[in-house]
């Protein structure tokens, strides 16, 4: 784009100089044809450069006319939208609020802006029109930008509508409104005592869920639909919160969870625990922790006397600690579930798999591998869950494998081949885990054909994308690593950044930023302009006392920068081996 802009400036200068020279030459010659050509060019060239900005602005206008801020999954809220429009007819300041977070306020706010900018569109014909048309309408997310930036980049008048979301302090936007006289809708988590009208968004009705499902399926092909019974379970477990409903419906793994829990008649305890599980899925780990503590206090007598409830509760509590990066706490809780009375509750070796997973995060990989080795003859997870651990060990030159004379790379290759050939029961998740590790396997088997090398990971990415699966980030990271090792740095950086758009997971954030730091500092690879990245100090702070693997990686980079004796070997690992998300 920059090159194009430079050409756009340089070309007319060159043409101008040539035309001046041609005109001077033309004055000394009698060639009529040349005079006609030069004269024509003197008219055409300025005309072209006069018209181009007009054409550009027209295309820009057409582009804006097609642009929409609201999601294509927008469902219901028709009455809410009409009532807000009616309020706008007579009010300059409206507070949009609700009784809960993620109840659809932002969803509705974006639709209001779309309506104000595109009142004549077909989809808006059913609404009673605004008495006054706004010249322009803007949505501003106060979590991502500032009020001042809007006023610096746009012309704001009394005929402007501003919808300000995630308001922390209302004084600033009110001051701007007094000066500019624009119409304002501001969105708050809870009602604020202030001048102006307040509108409470209505509840999202369960009857609207089928339509929402259909809209979501337009974006993700492989997400299954819920039946009437399952919809009722979804609505109850989310307490009708549209944000949670939407979040669960747009991921296949959570849809399957709803289907699963709807098959059983839930107890009072199940209902409450399922609601907390929903918070964990949505990333509200601290809230879930608080709710679990409240549950434990409320049912302090029932939990010890009900083995099923005891097992479910402490598995969830352990997982919550794990998601909060408190891995040792998570392990300590699991230890309470190893008693004989819980053997029958440990379906599909759930405790063993979780225990291995937590040890992996603590970088006690040999303990994790030993646990997985014990179950690998009858549970495919004993093999599939070992793959990433072995790849990570080999990347940092940790070659030992418990109960084996093979090094970690050879053992990875052997384990992968066992996975591929195994007749053990594999679910869809297991198959995708094997698929995304296949590209790693092919790389270490010296596969020379790039198409063959990348096909498994590209197929895995496609599957994860169609399901909107959170493990899409892990798959992008593997592809980024393959591109990095093949010196395709631009493609690698694109995929590293794609990882960060998929999740807020600290482990992924740490490993992505470590690799971007390595490329920029050690390899002198130019990052994209405005590419988000953390300094080494910031990365280390994220790791401190929580991510042993990240700390190890930072120390190895330090060894390179400090010219330590093992620098050459560490660089060799970075340059020829694959890092994977641990």
N, C-alpha and C positions, 0 to 999 in steps of 0.2 A: 504494500500500500504506500509506504514511504517513497519507494522508487517511482511509483506511478505519479505521485504528487510532484516529485522533482522533475520528471519528464514533462509534466503538464506546465511547469514554469519555464523550463529550459527551451522546449520546442518553439514557443512563440518568440522568444528572444532570438533564437537562431533564424527563424523564418523572417523576423523583422529586419535583422541585419542583412540577410540575403536579398530581401525585397528592396532595401535601401540601395544596396550595391547594384541590383538589377535596374532600379530606377535611374541611378547615375549613368550606368552603361547605356540605358535606353535613350537617354537624352543626347548621346553622341552617335547614335546609330539611326539608320533610316529603315530598319527592318520593321515593317508594319505588323507582321505576325507576332513578333516578340513584344511589341508595344501593347497589343491586345491581350496577350497572356499575362504580362506584368500588371496591366491595368485591372484585369479580372481578378487576379490574386490579391491585389491591393483592396478590392471590395470584399472578396469571399472570406479571406483569413480573419479580418476583424469581425465580420458577421458571425463566423463559426464560434469565435471565442466570446462573443456577446450572447449567443443563443445557448451555449453549453450550460452555463449556470442556471438558466431558466428550465432547461430540460432536466437537469439534475434535481432541482427543487420539485419539479412535477413528479419525478420518480420517487423522490423522498416522501411527497404527500401521499402517493399511491401506496407506498410501503406502510406508512403510518395508518392509513385507512384499513389495512388488513391486520394490523397488529392488535392482539388481545392480551390483556394482563391476567385475566381469570383463567383457571384451569378448565380444560375441556370435560372434566369430570363433575363440574358444578351441577348440583341436583337440588331440586326443591327450592326453598327460600324465595319463591315468587311473591308471596304475600309480604315478606320482609322487605324485598326490593321495592315494591310498590309503595309501602308505608314510608320508607326512607325518602323516596322521590317526592311523595306528598309533603313531607316535612321540609324538604329543600325548597319547596315553593314559597314558604313563608318564614324560613329561619336561615340565618347566616352561620349558626354554630350548632352542631349536633354531636352529642356524645353517643357512640355506638358501643354497647357493652353487653355482658352476659353473666350468667351465674357460674360459669366454669371456664377454665382455660381450654383452648382448642375446641370451642363449641361452634365454630364457623364464622367468627367475626371477620377475620382477614379474608376469607373466602367471599363473603358478602361485600366487603369494602372494595375489593378488586372489581367485582361485577358492577358496582355503582360507577366506578371510574370508566369502565368500558361503555356503560350506557350513556354517560355524559358526553363521551367522545364520539359515540356512534349511534345517536338517537334514532336515525332513520334506517338502521339495519333491520332485516327481516325478523331476527330473533327478539327484537324489542318492540315490535308492533303491538303486542298484546297489552303493553303497559300504558297507562294514561300518561301523556307526555308532560314534561316539565313546562311550567308557564314561561320561564325564561331559559334560553339556551346558553350554555356555557361556551365561551370561545375555546377553552381548553380545560382539561382536568388532569391532575397529577396524583399519583400514589407515591407516598414516601414511607419507607420502612426505617423507623428510627433506630433499629438494631444494626442497620447496615450503613447508614449515611446520616448526614446532619441536615437540619432545616436550611442552614446557610447555603449548602451546596445546591439546593433546588433553586434558590433565588439568584444565585450566581450564574446558573446555566439557562434559566428560562425567564420569559417576561410574564410577570404576575400582575393582574389587574382585578378590578371588582367583578369582572366576568370570568374569573378563574375559580375552579373548584379544587381544593386540596384535601386529600384523604390521608391523614397521618396515622400510621399504625405503630403499635408497641410504644406508645407514649410513656416516657419516664417522668419528664417534667413538662407541665402544660404551659408554664409562664412564657417560655420563649416563643412558641407557636402563637399564643394569644397576642403577644406584642407585635408580631409580624402581621397578624390579622388586623389589628387596630391601624397599622400604617398603610396596608395595601387594600383593605376592605374586601378581601376574597371570601368566598364561602368555604366553610370548614366542617369536615367530619373527622373526629378524632376517635381512635379505638383504644379502649382501656380494658385491662383484665377485670377490674371491678369498678363499680360506679364511683365517680368523683364528684364531690360537692362543688358545683361551679355554675355560672350563668349559661343559659342556653337550654335546648331540649335534650332529653336523654331517651335513647331508644334501646330497649332490651330485645335482643335477638330471640326468636322463638326456638322451641325445642325441635330437634330433628326427629321426625316421625319414623318408626320402623317400617312403615309401608313404602317409604322412599328408597329403602335399601336395594331392592331389585333393579331399579333404574340406575342407582349408583354403581352397582356391579356391572351393568351393561356398559356404562361409560368407561369404567376402569379397564374392561376387557378390550376396548379399542386400543389401549396402550400396551397391554401385556397379554399376548395370545394364550399363554399356558396357565393362566390363573383360572381355577375352577369356580363354578358358581355354587352358592349355598341354597339349600332348599328352605322351606318355610320354618321347619323346626330349628335348623341351624341358624337362620336369621334371628330367630327369637333368642337363642343362646348368645349370639354375637351382641345383640342389643342389650341384653341383661348384663353381660360381663363387662361391657363398656359404659353401662348406665346411660346409654343413648348419646354419648359424646361423639359428635361427628368426626372430630379429629382422630380419635382412637379407632372408630369404625373404618374410616378411610385408610388409616395406616395398616390395619390388619387385612383389609380387603385387597390391598394392592401388593401383597406378598404371598406367594403360593404356600410357603412354609407355615404362615400364620393361618391361612385359610384351612389347611389340613389340620392344624391344631384345633380350630373351631369344630371341624367335622368330627374329630376324635372325641372331644369332651362332650359333644352333643349326643353321642351314642350311649352314654351312661346317665343314669338318673342321679343328678348331683345332690349331695348333701348340703346343708347350710354351710359347713366348713369349705366344701369344694367351691361353692359360689364365691365366697370371700377370697379364697386363695387364687381362683381363676382371675378375679379382678386385679389382684396384686401382680399376677403373672403378666397380665396385659400391660401394666405399668413398666415391667421389666422389658417387654418387647419394644415399648415406645421410648426406651432410653431414660425413663424417670427413675434412676437407680436409688437416689437418696429418698425420694418419696416412697418407693417400694420398701426400702429398709425401715422407714418410720412406720409404715403400715404393718410390716411383719412384726415389729416390736409391739405394736398395739394389739395385734392378733395373739401374740404369745402371752401377753398380760391378761387379755380377755378370756382366753381359754387355757389358763395355766393348770387347771385341774383335768381338763379333758385330754390335752395333748399326751401326757405321760401314760394315760390309760387306754389309748386308742393307737395301736401300732400303725395302722394305715395312715391316720392323720399325722402321727409322729414322723413317719417316713417322708410323706409329701411335704410337710412343713419344713423339715430340716434340709431336705434336698434344695428347696426353693431358697431358703436362707443362705445356704452354702453358695448357690449360684449368684445370689445378690452380692455377697462379699467378693466373689470372683469378678463380677462386672464392675465393682468399685475398686478393683485392683488390689484387694486385700487377700492375697492368695493363701497365706499361711492361716488366716482366720477361716477361709473356705475349707482348707484341709482339716483343720481341727474339728470343724462341724461335721464333716464327712466321717471322721473316726467314730463318732457316736452311733453311726448307722451300720457298723461292721459286726454288731452283736448277732448271735444266732437267731434271735427272734425276727430279724429283718431279712433273713436269707431269701425267703420267698417273695419279698417285695423288690428285690434287686433284679428286676426284669431286664433282660438283654444286657446284663452286666453294667447297668447305668452307673453305679458307684465306682467301679473299676475305671471306666472310661473318663469320668469326671476327675477322679484322683490323678490319673495319668496326665490329663489336660492341665491341672493346676501345677503339678510338678514341672511340667514343660515350661510354664510361665516363670517359675522360680529358677529356671535353668538347672534343674536337677534331672537332666534328661535320661540318665542311666536308670534312675528310679522309675521314670515314666515308661521306658522301654521294657523293663522287667515286668511291670504290671501288664503291659500290652502283650508280652510274650506268653503270659499265663493263660490268656483267653483266645489267642490267635487260632487255635485248632478248632474252635467251635463258634467264633464270632469274627466276622470279617473286619470289624473295627480294630481288632488286635493287629491287623496288617495295615489297613488304610491310615489309621491314626499315627502309625510309626513313620510313615513316609516323610512328612514334613519335618519331624524331629531329626531324622537321619540327614536330610538335606541341610538343615541348619547346622548340625554338628560338623558336617564336612566343610561348610563355608568358612567356619572359624578354625579349621584345621584340627578339630577334635575327632580323631580317627578311631578311637576305641569304641567297641560295642560290647555290652555285657553278655556273657554266655556265648561268645563267638570269637573266633580267631580272625574273622574278616574285618577289614577297615570299614568305616561308615559309608563310603561311596559304594563299595562292592556289596555291602549289606543292603543298601537302598535298592540297588539294581536287582538283587535276589528277591527282596521283599516285594518290589513292584511286579516282578514276573509271577510271584506266587499269587498276588492280588488278581492279576489278569486271568490266571488259569484256574483260580479257586472256584469250587462248586458251592461254597458257602452262600447262604442267602444274602443278597445285596439289594438294598433299597435304592431309590433314585438318587439320594444324596451320596451314597457310597459310590455309585457308578460315576457321578460327576467328579468326586474327589480323585478317583482313579484316572479319569479323563484328563483333568488338569495337571496331574503328575506325569502323564504320558509324555508331554513335551519336554519335561525335565529329564525323563528317562532317555528319550531320543537324543537330547543334547549330549548327555554323558556317554551315549553309545556312538558318538561321533557322526550323527546323521548329517549329511552334507546338503541334502535337498531342503531348501528353506520352506517350500510349500508343505512338505511332509512334516517338518519340524513344528511349524506353527498351526497346522490344522487342528490337532487335539485341543490346544488352548483356545483357539478361535471358536471351536465348536462349544467348548465349555462356557465361554463368555456369552455366546448367543443363547444358550440354555438358561444361564443365570439371568441374563437381561430380560428374557421373555417371562421369567418368574419374578423379576424384580428382587432377586435373592441377594441378601447382604454379603454373601461370599463372592459376589461379583468383584469386590475390591481385591480379594486374594488372587483371583484369576488375572485381573489387570496387572497386578504386581509381577506375576510370573512372566507375562508377556513383555512387560517393561524390562525385566531382567534379561530376557533373551535378546531383545533389541539392544540393550546396553552392551552385552557381551559380543554382539555382532557389529558394534560401533555405530549403530543407528540411534544416535543420541537424541535427536529430535523426537522420533517415534517413542523412545523410552520415556522422555520427559512428559509427553502427552499422556501416557498410560500411568505414570506415577501420579500425575495430577488427577486423573480419573479416579484413582483409588481414594483420594481425599474427598471427592464429591459424593462418594457412596456411603461414608460412615464417619462418625466422630471418634471411633475407637482409637485410644491412645497408642496401642501397640502398632497399628498401621501408620498413624501419624508419625511416630518415632522412626520406624524403619524407612518410610518414604523420605523423610527429611534427612536421615543419615546418608542415604544413597544420593540424594540431590546435592548434599554438602560434599560428598566424595567427588562427584562429577565436576562440581564447580571449582573446588579447591585443589584437589589432587590431579584431576584430568584437564583442568582449565576449559571445561565445556561451558559455553555461554548459556545461561538460563533465559527463558522467555522474559520479556519486559513485564514488570509487575507480577512475576511469578511468585506465588506465596511460598515462603520458605522460612525455616527457623535457623537461628545461629547455633553453633555447636553448644554454647552455654545454655541456650533455651532447651535444646534437645536433652542435654544432660539433666537439667532441672526436671523435665518430664519423667526421666528415667529414675531419678533418685529414690532409692528404697522401694521401688515398685517394679522396675523392668530390668532384670539382671542381664538379659540378652542385649538390650540396648546399651547398657553400661559397658558391656564387653566390647561391643562394636565401636563405641566411642574411644575406648582405650586403645583399640587396634589402629584407629585412625590417628590418634595421638602418637603412637609409635612410628607411623609413617612420617608425620610432620616433624618429629624430634630426631629423625635419622637414627632410630634404634637399630641394633644389630640384626633384628629379625624383620626389618623393613621390607627387604626384597621378597621374603616368603609371604608376608601379609599382602603385599601388592599383587603377588601371583594369585593368591586366593581371590581377591577382588576382581582380578582381570579374567579369570578362567573358571570361576565357580558361581553357582546361582544362590543368591539369598532368597529365602522364602519367608512369608509372614509366619511368625512363630505363634 
